[in-house]
Amino acid sequence: MKDSLGKPTIGLEIHAELLTKTKMFCDCLNDPNETHPNVNICPVCTGHPGALPVPNKKAIELVLKTGLALGGKVFSAGRSKFDRKNYFYPDLPKGYQISQYDEPLVLGGELLGVKITRIHLEEDAGSLIHAPDGSLVDYNRSSAPLMELVTEPDIHSAEQAMAFTRELQLIFKYLGASEADMEKGLMRLEANISWNMGTKVEVKNINSFKALGAAIDYELVRQKKVIEEGEKIMQETRGWDDKNLKTVSQRSKEGAHDYRYFPEPDIPPFDASAFNLDVIKESIPELPAEKRVRFASEFGLNEIQTEILVNDAVLSDYYEEAVSELKQAGVENGAVLLFNFLTTDMLGFLNKMGLSLVTTKIKPVFLAHLVELATKGGVTTRVAKDLIAKIEEKGLDPHLIVQEEGLGVLEDADLIEKTIEEVLSSNEKAVADYKAGKESALKFLVGMAMGKLKGKADPLKLTEKIKAKLS
């Protein structure tokens, strides 16, 4: 959206709960799946007087890992420290939040052409459950380790913002830094929106990529109308109303001075000497952008196929292992066929059975051997698809199942000939339709014959034989 007002300028703030066993400053479990309120709490995370926080080293390492993966500079001030951010809210039991202000863990970095300002670490607040007769507070999430990534206002459209956050979510998952599940609140989005770097409005309560795009588009239209009517944009915090698809004013926007930041007195500053940055760098896996390039060049997959794999780390790992096994079996050009078997037939079967790639008995080597059989003519495509259920049932290599059950390609010429005769004599209308020029009738006749032969005949040879009979 561009206008005489200039261009939209959008900066993002992304919060992601880190994937650690315990909370940020205590030994309470960091369990976002806990459904019983106020069970994973202690005097430290509920802010009892005199309780002392001890930083979670794993959480710090995950932020450093994320910063390095995004090209940021860690400990750019020579050290880092925690600060107190003072404000009152019912789910903030201390009356302040331990965060980072002027010496964050990471400065700089870039993703998809968007510059990153900083990445810092803080503790999360609890959560409020609102009811008609009042509100309840659950402190299970209080003091969970929370990573906040802030971008420069380099984004100029809703589409660009959604692309950035989708890619960032994927990177969080690849790094093992966060599950980044937005439905569970493990990744939360805020957008700072203005026209041409004017007065910015912060929009909170954004819990999906679609909502992010809608909130940005709505707010740009709203601000444009305000400006064109000769009024001033107020610097404020607005919330996204997902039901009515609009932003609503919540409060005037605070500045840093409103939070009265000061160094956290209970946690001394720390520097890089406490961490093995070389080990952290080496632990960074192949990231999505690199994997896209490699999958396309190495396996000959198109953009859509590549994206399906890259967006699911479990699926891509399974696929790569199966492709490796397929090459060892002597099939060099079966990567695309294997992709099709995996993403359509196999995943369709697993979904139907309530299974997953983690729980299935169909090992990558079994899928590779299944594609090998289909490629080399050991079984027909139809039998290969039916074998998926048999492999899951027996947990055996498809070679053994084919041998045990006699599922190889049928070579009995007399039986094939007899079956063709039976199909043609019992389907006179289809025969007449084919002779009248209806090609679909031929497919029907071949299908009938394949059914009688239990899918074990070579469909191409069977088609040629039937055509010869009808000529």
TIVO-627298 format. One record per residue: x, y, z of N, C-alpha, C in turn. Coordinates in steps of 0.2 Angstrom, whole numbers, plus 5000, padded with zeros to 4 digits. Layout:
N
XYZXYZXYZ
...
END
This chain:
471
500449945000500050005000500450065000
500450104995500850164995500350224993
500650284995500150344995500550404995
500250464994500550524994500850545001
500550505006500850515013501550485014
501750455008502450415009502350345009
502750305012502650235012502550215019
502250155020502150125027502850105029
502950125036503550095039503350055045
503549995045503349945050503949915054
503949915060504449875064504049825068
504449775069504049715073504449705080
504049675084504349655091504049585091
504549535092504349465092504549435098
504049405102504249375108504149295107
504649255110504649185109504849155116
504449115118504649075124505149025123
505649025127506248975125506148905127
506448865124506348785125506848765130
506748775136507148755142506748715147
507048675151506748635155506448675161
506848725163506548755169506548835167
506248875172506048945171506748985171
506649045170507249095169507649105175
507349105181507749125187507649075193
507349015191507248965197507148895194
507048845198507048775196506348755194
505848795194505148775192505148755185
504748705184504648675177504448735172
504748735166504448785161504048735156
503448735158502948685154502348715152
502348735145501748775143501148735142
501248665143500648625142500348605148
500548635154500248625160499548655161
499048615162498348645162498148665169
498448635174498248655181498548715183
498148765185498448835187498948835193
499448875193499848885199500148825202
500348775198500748725201501448725200
501748755195502448765193502648835196
502648845202502748915205503148905211
503548955213503948955219504049025221
504349035227504449105230504849155225
505249125221505649165216505249185210
504849145207504549165201503849205203
503649195209503049235211503249295215
503849315216504149375218504049385226
504149335229504149345237504749385239
504649425244505249465246505849425249
506449445247507049405249507249345244
506749325240506949275235507449295230
507949255229508549285224508449245218
508549285212508549245205509249225203
509249165200509849135197509749125190
510049165185509949155178510049085175
509649065171509649005167510149005161
510648975162511248975157510948955150
510548895150510348875144509948925140
509548965144509149015140509549065137
510149085141510549135138510949105132
511149045132511449015126510949005120
510348995121509848995116509749065112
509849115116509749185113510449195109
510949175112511649185109511649145102
511349085102511349045096510949075091
510349105093509849135088510249205085
510549235090510849295087511449285082
511849235084512349215079512049185072
511549145073511249125067510949175062
510749235065510449295061510949345060
511649325061512149375059512249435064
511949425070512049475075512749475079
512849525083513449535087513249515094
513649465097513449455104513949485109
513649505114514049545119514449605116
514049645112514349695108514649755113
514349755119514549805124515149775128
515349715126515949685130515649645136
515049655138514649615143513949625142
513549595146512849605146512549605153
511949625154511749625161510949625161
510649615166509949615167509749675170
509149705169508849765172508149755174
507949795178507249795181506849845177
506249815174505849865170505149865175
505049925177504549935183503849955180
503349915181502749935179502249885183
501649905184501149865188500649835183
500549765184500049735180499849675185
499249645185499049595190499349535189
499649515183499949455182500749455182
500949515185501649525186501849535193
501949475197501949475204502449515207
503049525204503549565207503449645207
502949665203502849735202503449765197
503849715195504349735189504549675186
504849685180505049625176505749625175
506049575176506849565175506949565167
507249615164507249615157508049635155
508149665149508749695147508649755144
509049805145508949875143509449895138
510049925141510549955137511149905135
511149845138511649805136511349735135
510949725129510649665128511149615125
510949555125511449495123511649505116
511249525111511349535104511149595101
511549625097511449685093511549675086
511049695082511149685074510949615072
511049605065510849545062510349565056
510149515052509749535047509349465045
508749475042508349415040507949445034
507949415028507549435022507549505021
508149535022508249605020508049655026
507749625031507549665037508049665042
508349725044508849735049508549725056
508949685060508749675067509049725072
508749755076508949805081509349765086
508949725089509249685095508849625097
509149585101508849525104509049525111
508549525115508649515122508249465126
508449455132508149405136507749435142
507149405144506849435149506349375152
506049395157505549345160504849355158
504449305157503749315155503349335161
502749365160502249375165501849315166
501349315170500849265171500349275166
499749235167499249245162498549255166
498149295163497449305166496949275163
496449245167495849205164495249255166
494949275161494349325163493749285162
493349305167492649275168492149325169
491449315168490949365169491049395176
491149355181491149375188491849395191
492349405186493049425189493549395185
494149405187494749375183495149335188
495449285185495949245189496649245186
497149235191497849245189498149175189
498449155184498849085184499649105183
500049095188500749115188501149055185
500949005182501348955179501848975174
501649025170502049055165502449115168
502349135174502749185177503449165177
503949205174504649205174504849145170
504449125165504749085159505149125155
505749095153506249125149505949155142
505949215141505649245135506149285131
506249265125506649305120506249355116
506549415116506249475112506649495107
506449495100506849515095506449575092
506849635091506549695089506949715082
506549725077506749745070506849825070
507149845065507149915062506549925058
506249985057505649995053505849985046
506049925044506249915037505649885033
505149865036504549835033504049885030
503849865024503449915021502749895018
502549825020501949805019501749745023
501149725023500849675028501149605025
501249605018501449535016502249525018
502649585018503349575020503349555027
502949585031502949575038502749495040
502249475036502049405037502649355035
502949375029503549335026504049325032
504249385034504749395039504649345045
504049355048503849315054503749245053
503549225047503549155046504249125045
504649155042505349135042505749135048
505549185052505849185059505649125063
504949115063504649055067505048995065
505148985058505448925056506148915059
506548975059507248975061507248955069
506748985073506748965080506648895081
506248865076506148785077506748745075
507048775069507748735067508248745072
508348795076508848805081508648775087
508048745088507848715094507748775100
507748835098507648885103506948895106
506448885102505748885104505348845100
504748815102504248785098503948835094
503848895096503548955093502848935090
502548895094501848885093501348945095
501048975090500749035091500049025094
499748965093499148945096499248935104
499748915106499948905113500248975116
500349025112500549085115501349085116
501649035112502349025113502749075108
502449105104502749155100502149215099
502349275101501849325100502149385097
501649425093501849475088501649545090
502049595089501849665090502049705084
501649745082501949785076501849865078
502449895076502449975077502349995070
501850035069501550055062501550135061
501750155056501650225054501750235047
501550295045501650325038502350365038
502750345033503350385032503750405038
503850355043504250365049503950425053
503250425053502950475057502750445064
502350475068502150445074501950375074
502250335078502050265077501550245082
501150195080500650165085500850085085
500850065092501049995093500349955093
500349895090499749855090499949785093
499649775099499749705102499249655101
499249605105498749545105498649515098
499249515094499249475088499449405088
499049355087499249295088499249245082
499249275076499349235070499649275064
499949245059500149285054499649315050
499049285049498549315046498249375050
498249375056498049435060498549485060
499149465059499749525059499549565052
499449525047499349555040498749605041
498149575044497549615044497649675048
498049665054498149725059498449775055
499049765052499449815048498949855043
498649815039498249845034497649885037
497349865042496849905045497149975048
497649965052497950025055498250075050
498550055044498750095039498150135036
497650105035497050145033496750185038
496750165044496450205050496950275050
497550265051498050315051497950365045
497950335039497850385033497250425034
496650395036496050435037496150495042
496450475048496550525053496950585050
497550565047497950625044497650665039
497250635034496850665029496350715032
496050695038495550735041495850795045
496550795045496950855048497050845055
496950785058497150765065497750735065
498050735071498650705073498650635075
499150595073499150525076499350525083
499050495087499250485094499750425095
500250435099500750385100500350345106
500150285104499750245109499850165107
499650125112499650055111498950035110
498850005104498149975102498149905102
497649875103497549795103497149775097
497349715094497049695089496349655091
495849675088495149635090495049585084
495249525085495149475080494449455078
494049475082493349455081493049505076
493149575077492849625073493349655068
493949625068494449635063494649715063
494849735069495049805069495449815075
495849875075496249895081495849935086
495949925092495649965097496149995102
496050055104496450095109496450065116
497050055118497150025125497450075130
497950115128498250155133498750205129
498950255131499550295128500150255129
500550265124501150225123501750255128
501950205132502450225137503150235134
503550275136504250285134504750245139
505350235137505850205142505850235149
505750295149505850335156505250315160
504650295157504050275161504250205165
504650165162504750105166505350105171
505650165172506150175177506650115177
506950105171507450045171508050065176
508250015179508950015182509249945183
509849945184510249875184509949825189
509749765187509549715192510049705197
509949725204510449725209510649655211
510149605210510249535212510649495207
510849515201511149475196511749525193
512349495195512949535192512949535185
513249585182513449585174513849525173
513849505166514249445164514449455157
515049415155515249425149515349365145
515649365139515749305135516149245138
516549265143516949215146516549155149
515949165151515549115154515249065149
515349075142515049035137515549015132
515448955129515948935124515548955117
515749015115515449035109515548995102
516148965102516348915097515848855096
515748825102515348775103514648795101
514348855103513748875101513648885093
514148915090514148925083514148855079
514548805082514548745079513848705079
513448725084512848695085512248715081
512448775077511948805073511848755067
511248725065511148685060511048715053
510948685048510848705041510148745042
510148805040509548845041509048845035
508448865035507948855030508148875023
508448935023508648965016509148925013
509648895017510148855014509848785012
509448765016509148695014508748705008
508348755007507948765001508448754994
508948794995509448794989509748714988
509948684993510148614992509648564990
509048574993508548524991508348534983
508348594981508148604974508748574969
509348594971509948564967510048494968
510048474974510248404975509748354973
509148364974508548314973508148334967
508248394964507848404958507048424960
506948444966506248464968506048534966
505448544965505248614963505148654969
504948714968504848764974504348744979
503748714976503248694981503448634985
503748584982503948524985504548544990
504948584988505548604993505248634999
504748684998504448715004504048675008
503748625006503348575010503848545015
504448525012504948485016505248535021
505448595019505848635023505448665029
504748665028504348695033504248645039
504448585038504348525043505048495044
505348505049506048475050506048405051
505548375054505448305055505348275048
504948305044504748275037505448275033
505748335033506348335029506948295031
506948285038507448235040507348165038
506648145038506448075036506548065028
506448125025506448115017507248105016
507648145019508348145017508648075018
508448045024508747975026508447925021
507847935019507547885014507847895007
508047955005508347964999509047934999
509447945004510047915005510047835004
509547805007509447735007509247715000
508847754996508647744989509247744985
509747784986510347794982510847724983
510847704989511247644991510947584988
510247584986509947534983510047534976
510347584973510547584966510047624962
509647664965509147704962509347784962
509647804957509947874957509447934955
508847914952508447964950507747954953
507647934959507047924962506847974967
507148024968507048074973506348104973
506148124967505448154966504948104967
505048044965504547984966504447974973
505047974977505047964984504648014987
504748074985504348134988503648124987
503448104982502648094980502448034985
502747984985502547924989502447954997
502947984999503048005006502448055008
502348115004501948165005501248155004
501048104999500348094997500148025000
500447974998500147905000500347885007
500947895009501147875016500847925021
500947995020500648035025499948035026
499548025020498848015020498647955024
499047895023498847835027499047845035
499547885036499747895043499247935047
498947995043498448035046497847995047
497647955042497047915043497047865049
497647845050497747795056497947825063
497947895062498147935069498847925071
499347915066500047905067500447965064
501047955066501548015063502147985061
502648025058503247995056503747975062
503548005068503847985074503647915077
503047905076502747835079502647785074
502747795067502647745062503147685063
502947625060503447575060503747575053
503547625048503847625042504447665042
505047635043505647665043505847695036
506247745036506447775030506747725025
507147675028507447625023506847585020
506347575024505747535021505447575015
505347635016505047675011505447685005
506147685006506647685000506547624996
506547565000506447494997505847494993
505347524996504647524992504747554985
505047614986505147654979505547614975
506047584977506547544973506147494969
505647454973505247404970504847434964
504547484966504147524961504547544955
505147574956505547594951505847544946
506047484949506347434945505847384943
505147394944504647344941504547284945
504847284952504747234956503947224958
503647284959502947284960502647334956
501947334955501647384952501547444956
501347504953501247564958500647544962
500147514960499547504964499747454970
500147404969500347364975500847394979
501247444976501647484981501347524986
500747554983500347594988500047554993
499747494991499447444996499947425001
500547414999501147395004501247435010
501047505009501147545015500847525021
500147505020499847475026500147415028
500347365024500647305026501347315030
501747365028502347375031502147405038
501647445039501447475045501247415050
500847365047500547315051501147265053
501547245049502047195050502747225053
502847285051503547315053504147285050
503947255043504547225040504647265033
505247245031505447275024505047255019
504847295014504347275009504647215004
505247205004505547155000505347085003
505347085010505147025013504347005012
503947065013503247055012503047035005
503347065000503247044993503446974992
503946944995504146874994503646834998
503446855004503046805008502346805005
502046855002501446855000501346854992
501846844989501846834981501546894978
501846954980501547014977501947044971
502447014969502747034963502347044957
502647074952502247084945502147014942
501447014941501246954938501546934931
501746874930502046854923501646804920
501146774923500746724920500346744914
500646734908500346754902499646734901
499546664902498846634901498346664906
498546674912498046704917497846774914
498346814912498246884910497746884904
497846834899497446834893496746814895
496646764899496046744901495646794905
495946834909495646894912495446944908
495846964903495647014898495046984894
494946924892494446894888493746904893
493846884899493246894904493046964904
493447014905493247084906492947104899
493247094894492947114887492247084886
492147024888491546994886490947014891
491147034897490647054902490547134902
490847164898490847244898490747264890
490247234887490147254880489947324879
489647364883489547434882490147474882
490647454887491247494887491647474881
491647414879492047394872491747434867
491047444866490747484861490947554861
490947584868491147654869491847664866
492247624868492947634866493047634858
492747584855492747584848492447644845
491947674849491647734846492047804847
492647794850493147844852493147874859
492847834863492847864870493547834874
494047874875494647844878494547824885
494047854889493947844896493647764896
493347744891493147674892493747624892
494347644889494847594889495147594896
495147654900495447654907494947614911
494347614910493847574914493947504913
494147484907494247414905494947384909
495447434908496047414911495947414919
495547454922495447454929495147394931
494647374927494247304929494747244929
495147244924495647194923496147194929
496447254931496847264936496547234943
495947254943495547234949495547154950
495347124945495347044945496047014946
496547054944497247024944497547054951
497147084955497347114962497947164961
497947194956498447254955499147224953
499247164952499847134951500147134944
499747154939499947154932500247224930
500747224926501047284923500447324919
500247384922499647424919499847444912
500447454910500647484903500547424898
500847364900500747304896500047284896
499647284901498947264901498547314896
498747374896498347424892498547404885
499147394883499347374876498947314874
498947264878498547204876497847214875
497547254879496847264878496647304872
497147354871497047394864497147344858
497647304859497747254853497147214852
496747184858496147144857495647184854
495547254855495047294853495147324846
495747314843495847344837495647304831
END
